[in-house]
Amino acid sequence: MSQAIKVGRFMLIGPIGAGKTTLFNSLYGKAEVARKTQMMEFDGGSGIDTPGEYFSHPRMYHALITMAADVDRLVYVHPADVLDCRLPYGLLEVYAGKTIDAIVTKMDLPEADLPRVTALLREAGVSGQIFPVSINDLAAIECIRAHLLGLEQNVMEQA
């Protein structure tokens, strides 16, 4: 009998320009400049970065839904200065039992409004933790890294 293999512990999803790839690179200590993500990017067995188009265009939802089956945690990335939530209705509910966290990026922008964005995210179905972050806030990035990548260490230590 074959056993399903988890391809990632978490998957970053969100609209185009939310900062998913910049965050992904920071989490893994990559100093490269973020470029337009063309397809899902994998880093070992830990995380998946997804193109914003997969999230923003309904005809691409199948790719997100299929890959979401193979991760433990969905992480919605939302800019702090965007005051409408474009999470497609029901997308986060496709796989019951998954942890759904959010990362509010671009907190250094003058228009950032964390209380309003947090309320939007909760209304949209984000039930897990919400992390505010700026790419220059190394402490916040380290907190997110410990939360997301520390999960893999704990699982490996228990084995």
Phi, psi and omega in degrees: 000128181275151180251138178296139178255127177285126181271348179194150179277328178216159179225126175275127176230156178159173184290166176301133176082009181286339181104020182298311184290320176300316178296314180303312178299319179295319180298327182259010176069025178272125182273004183287151177287136180296136175240170180297121179285122183265332180209173180299137179246133182248145173233101182056220178257017188260312189215162179227130173257133183244149175292144178299332179297328179297331181270326188272344183242116183308328181292348180258357182304326182303325179295317178294315183297318180296313182289329180298336179295336187255013177236160179271332190222130172262137180235110179274126181254124186225131178291142183291343183259006179255117188258023169226144183255124184256025176296122179299136182306126176083351183300320181283349182263000184300318180243097180296146177093350177279144174284134179239107177257170174223149173236121179265110184267171174063038180293346180277354179286144181298332182273003182301134181222080185301316180300317179291318180294319178300315178298318177300316182294319178296318178297329182279351176111008176286115186255343182271205182285152175240123183248118172278142182206149167238149182298338180268358181265087185296328179294319179293319178296319179295322177297316179294318179301314179297321181293313185276312184275337176294335178301318181294319179299316181298318179295318181292323180293328181285337184290000000 
